[in-house]
């Protein structure tokens, strides 16, 4: 259940990033998006390439989770997948815990959502990733 939950969340967030390459949805415009999602108040959307890259990384993390859990087939050595799972866990935890440091100098809308949604969500996903990694290590 935990690997599927983590993979589903990462996929959903990754797909949202792909959508943001083309539109600021669910925000009404670019200014609202940048204040709420990106933390700036300049109205300039993040570059399509960086947004897509984050989307790819998130979906790849979802696939990695399923491979480490042996829900889907996996190429390459098991130790490499497991190491990558620990890296994914660390990245999510660093973004989550370090995210509170990102609030300084950002738009108030972002600060609020980062404090109550983005950072806690990253910590929760990082903890789920840790559970998946440790369970696979013990197998």
N, C-alpha and C positions, 0 to 999 in steps of 0.2 A: 504494500500500500504506500509506503514512504517513497520508494523510487518513482512510482507512477505519479504521485502528487508532485514531487519535485520536477519530474520531466514535463508534466502538464503545465505547471506554472512557468517554467523556463521557456517552453514553447509559446505559450500565450504572450509572454512579455517580449519574446523575440519577434513574433508576428506583429505585435504592436509597433516595434521599432521599424519593421519593414513598411508598415503603413505610414509611419511618420516621414519616410523618405519622400512621400508624395503629398501629404496633407497634415495639418495640425490637429486633426480629429483626435479626441472628442472636444477639443477647444474650438471656439468660434473663429479664431484668427491667430496669426503668427505671434502677435504681441502677447496675447493671453497664454499661448503655448510656452513661449520663452520665459515668461514670468513664473509659470506654474511648474513646468517640466524641466526646463534648462537652467532656471535660476537667474537669468539675465533679464533686463528690461529694455533691451534694444530692438526686439521684434525680429531679429535675424535668426532664422531657423538654423540649427546645426547642419553641417555639410551632409549631403546625401551619402557620401562614401563612409563617413564615420558612423552615421546612424545605421547604415546597412551592415557595417562591420560588427557593431554591437549586436544587431539582430542575428547575424551568422554565429557569433560567439555564443549567444544564449541558446539557439537551437542546437548547436554542436554540443553544448553542455547537457542538453536534454537527451540527445542521442547517446552521449558518453555515459550518462546515468543509467540508461537502459542496457547498454553494453556491459557495464560493470556489474549490474544486477543480473546479468545473463538472461534478460528478457528478449534481447535481439542478438543475432550473431555479431561477432566482433573479429576484425582482422588484427594481426600483430600480437605482440607479447602481452600477456595479462599484466605484468608488472608496470608496463608503460601506461595502460589504461588506468590502473590503480593510482599511479603517480599523478596522472592528469586529473583524476577525481579529487585527490587531495589538493591540487593546485586550484581547481574550481572552488572547492570548499573555502580555501584561504582567500581567494579573490572576493567571494561573496561576503565573507566575514569582515574583511578589510573595508570593503565598500560600506557595509552596514555600520560597523563600529566607527570607522573613520568618517562616515557621512555626516556626522554631527559637526565635524570640523569644517565641512563645506558650507555651513550656513552663514558664516561670516562674509558680509559683503554681497549676499545674494538677495534677490527679490523676496519680499515678505511672504508671498504666496508659496514660493518654493520652500522657504524655511519651514513653514507650517507643515506642508505635505512631506517634506524630507524628514522632519522630526517625528511625525506620527504615522507615516506610511512607508516611504521609500527605504529609509534606513532600517526600521524594524523588519520590513519584509526581506531585505537582504540578509539580515542576521538570521531570520527564521529559515530562509532557503539555505544559508550556509550551514546551519545546524542539521537540516535534513541531509545535505550533502555529506556532512561528517558521519551521520548515521549510516548512509549508504557505503561510504568508504571504509569505515570500521567493520561493518558487517562483511564486506567483501574480503577484507584483510583476514578475518577470522575463519573464512571458509577453507 
